[in-house]
Amino acid sequence: MNMPRCVICFSLLSAALLAGCSTPATHVVLLPQPDGRPSAVVVGSNGGEVTLDKPYQRATVKAGRTGAPSLDQTDAARVRSDNTMLFDLVPPAPQRYAVYFDAGNTSLMPESQREMTTALMVAMARAGSDIVITGYTDTVGAVVSNDELSMRRAQQVRQMFIDRQFPAARIEAVGRGERELAVPTADETPEPRNRRVTIEVR
């Protein structure tokens, strides 16, 4: 099972906050995944272990006690109020955008200009943000030429960000050709939704 990083952070923070209490303890809280997928974490101590597999379950290990950690249920409001400082440090979730191109070239479709502007505004508003740009094609043409076309599309979008004063060193551009189709199609099928560049601002 994967241990979400936030769970580790809560453990460390809680331990620090409770260091001066008469009964020091370490708390581990399982937070929900941003995409709603189930997750779990095993919390062990010298006397045993428990598994957290529901959002906001909490395991507590009290200093000097033996036995498995105690298990109870808390809620989102309580976790946030108890760990305001930690939540303030959590970076915002990545934002994703897609822009589309005419067939067989790097001409951005007019309706995608607004999406480009929105992505740029979000990127500029985030201190220290970076951008991952990934180009794609539909299945018309050879794989090799589509790899090259997707890269040119990604590089063009990258240059548009640079032209608008976003730092070049914080932009990564890659081409994926006709792999990872947004809309699955047979070979040699023109599909506008596959002729795209995705932009992830994080």
C-alpha positions as CSV (number, residue, x, y, z in Angstrom):
1,M,0.0,0.0,0.0
2,N,1.2,3.5,-0.7
3,M,1.5,5.9,2.2
4,P,0.2,9.3,1.2
5,R,2.8,12.0,1.9
6,C,0.2,14.1,3.8
7,V,-0.2,11.4,6.3
8,I,3.4,11.5,7.2
9,C,3.3,15.2,7.5
10,F,0.4,15.1,9.9
11,S,2.2,12.6,12.0
12,L,5.2,14.9,12.3
13,L,3.2,18.0,12.9
14,S,1.0,16.4,15.5
15,A,4.0,15.1,17.3
16,A,5.5,18.5,17.4
17,L,2.3,20.2,18.6
18,L,1.8,17.7,21.4
19,A,5.4,17.7,22.6
20,G,4.6,19.9,25.6
21,C,1.4,18.1,26.7
22,S,1.3,15.8,29.7
23,T,0.4,12.8,27.5
24,P,2.4,13.2,24.3
25,A,1.1,11.3,21.3
26,T,1.5,10.9,17.6
27,H,-1.6,11.1,15.5
28,V,-1.9,9.8,11.9
29,V,-4.9,10.8,9.9
30,L,-5.8,9.3,6.5
31,L,-6.8,12.1,4.2
32,P,-9.0,11.4,1.1
33,Q,-7.3,11.3,-2.2
34,P,-8.0,14.4,-4.4
35,D,-9.5,12.1,-7.2
36,G,-11.6,10.1,-4.8
37,R,-9.6,6.8,-5.2
38,P,-9.5,4.6,-2.1
39,S,-6.3,4.5,-0.2
40,A,-4.9,3.0,3.0
41,V,-2.0,3.2,5.3
42,V,-0.7,0.8,8.0
43,V,0.4,2.5,11.3
44,G,2.6,0.4,13.5
45,S,4.0,0.8,17.0
46,N,6.1,-1.4,19.3
47,G,2.9,-3.2,20.3
48,G,1.1,-3.8,17.0
49,E,-0.4,-2.1,14.1
50,V,-3.7,-0.9,12.7
51,T,-4.8,-0.1,9.1
52,L,-6.5,3.1,8.2
53,D,-8.7,2.6,5.1
54,K,-11.4,5.2,5.4
55,P,-11.0,9.0,5.0
56,Y,-10.4,10.8,8.3
57,Q,-9.7,7.7,10.3
58,R,-7.1,8.5,13.0
59,A,-4.5,6.3,14.7
60,T,-3.0,7.5,18.0
61,V,0.2,6.2,19.5
62,K,0.7,7.6,23.0
63,A,4.2,7.9,24.4
64,G,5.2,5.2,26.9
65,R,2.2,3.0,26.1
66,T,2.4,-0.5,24.7
67,G,-0.1,-2.2,22.4
68,A,-1.4,-1.4,19.0
69,P,-2.3,2.2,18.2
70,S,-5.8,3.3,19.1
71,L,-8.2,3.9,16.2
72,D,-11.0,6.4,16.0
73,Q,-12.8,8.7,13.4
74,T,-12.4,12.4,13.0
75,D,-13.7,14.7,10.3
76,A,-12.5,17.3,7.7
77,A,-13.4,20.3,9.8
78,R,-11.6,19.0,12.9
79,V,-8.5,18.0,11.0
80,R,-8.3,21.4,9.3
81,S,-8.9,23.4,12.5
82,D,-6.2,21.3,14.4
83,N,-3.7,21.7,11.6
84,T,-4.2,25.2,10.1
85,M,-0.5,25.8,9.7
86,L,0.0,22.6,7.8
87,F,-2.9,23.2,5.4
88,D,-1.6,26.7,4.7
89,L,1.6,25.1,3.4
90,V,-0.1,22.8,1.0
91,P,0.5,23.9,-2.6
92,P,-2.6,24.4,-4.8
93,A,-3.6,21.4,-7.0
94,P,-2.3,21.4,-10.5
95,Q,-4.5,23.0,-13.1
96,R,-4.9,21.4,-16.5
97,Y,-5.9,22.9,-19.9
98,A,-6.1,21.6,-23.5
99,V,-5.8,23.6,-26.7
100,Y,-6.5,22.2,-30.2
101,F,-4.9,22.5,-33.7
102,D,-5.9,22.4,-37.3
103,A,-5.2,19.1,-39.1
104,G,-1.6,18.3,-40.0
105,N,0.0,21.5,-38.8
106,T,0.8,23.8,-35.8
107,S,-2.0,26.3,-36.3
108,L,-3.8,26.8,-33.1
109,M,-7.6,26.8,-33.4
110,P,-9.1,30.3,-32.7
111,E,-11.3,29.1,-29.9
112,S,-8.2,27.8,-28.0
113,Q,-6.7,31.3,-27.6
114,R,-8.9,32.0,-24.6
115,E,-7.8,28.7,-23.0
116,M,-4.2,29.8,-23.5
117,T,-4.8,33.1,-21.9
118,T,-6.5,31.5,-18.9
119,A,-3.6,29.0,-18.5
120,L,-1.0,31.9,-18.6
121,M,-2.9,33.9,-16.0
122,V,-3.0,31.0,-13.6
123,A,0.7,30.2,-14.2
124,M,1.7,33.8,-13.6
125,A,-0.4,34.1,-10.4
126,R,1.3,31.1,-8.8
127,A,4.7,32.0,-7.3
128,G,7.3,29.5,-8.4
129,S,5.0,27.6,-10.7
130,D,6.1,25.4,-13.5
131,I,4.4,24.1,-16.7
132,V,4.4,20.8,-18.4
133,I,3.3,20.9,-22.0
134,T,2.5,17.7,-23.9
135,G,1.7,17.6,-27.6
136,Y,-0.4,15.0,-29.4
137,T,-1.8,14.2,-32.9
138,D,-4.6,12.2,-34.4
139,T,-3.8,9.0,-36.2
140,V,-3.5,10.4,-39.7
141,G,0.0,9.9,-41.0
142,A,3.1,7.9,-40.0
143,V,4.0,7.4,-36.4
144,V,7.4,9.1,-36.9
145,S,6.0,12.2,-38.5
146,N,3.3,12.4,-35.9
147,D,6.0,12.3,-33.2
148,E,7.7,15.2,-34.8
149,L,4.4,17.2,-35.3
150,S,3.4,16.7,-31.7
151,M,6.7,18.0,-30.5
152,R,6.4,21.1,-32.8
153,R,3.0,21.8,-31.4
154,A,4.3,21.5,-27.8
155,Q,7.3,23.8,-28.6
156,Q,5.0,26.3,-30.2
157,V,2.8,26.5,-27.1
158,R,6.0,26.7,-24.9
159,Q,7.2,29.7,-27.0
160,M,3.8,31.4,-26.5
161,F,4.3,31.3,-22.8
162,I,7.9,32.5,-23.1
163,D,6.7,35.4,-25.3
164,R,4.4,36.4,-22.5
165,Q,7.3,36.6,-20.1
166,F,6.9,33.2,-18.3
167,P,10.4,31.9,-17.4
168,A,11.6,29.5,-20.0
169,A,13.5,27.4,-17.5
170,R,10.3,26.5,-15.8
171,I,8.6,25.1,-18.9
172,E,9.0,21.5,-20.1
173,A,7.7,20.5,-23.5
174,V,7.3,16.9,-24.8
175,G,5.7,15.3,-27.8
176,R,3.7,12.0,-27.6
177,G,2.6,11.7,-31.2
178,E,-0.5,9.6,-31.7
179,R,-0.1,7.8,-28.4
180,E,-2.6,8.3,-25.6
181,L,-5.5,9.4,-27.8
182,A,-8.1,11.5,-26.1
183,V,-10.6,9.8,-28.3
184,P,-9.7,6.2,-29.4
185,T,-9.9,5.8,-33.2
186,A,-8.6,3.5,-35.9
187,D,-5.5,4.3,-37.8
188,E,-5.7,7.1,-40.4
189,T,-8.8,8.7,-38.7
190,P,-8.9,12.5,-38.5
191,E,-10.1,13.5,-35.1
192,P,-10.0,17.1,-33.9
193,R,-10.0,16.2,-30.2
194,N,-6.8,14.2,-30.6
195,R,-4.9,17.1,-32.2
196,R,-4.2,18.8,-29.0
197,V,-1.6,20.1,-26.5
198,T,-2.2,19.7,-22.8
199,I,-0.9,22.2,-20.4
200,E,-0.4,21.4,-16.8
201,V,0.3,24.3,-14.4
202,R,1.6,23.1,-11.1
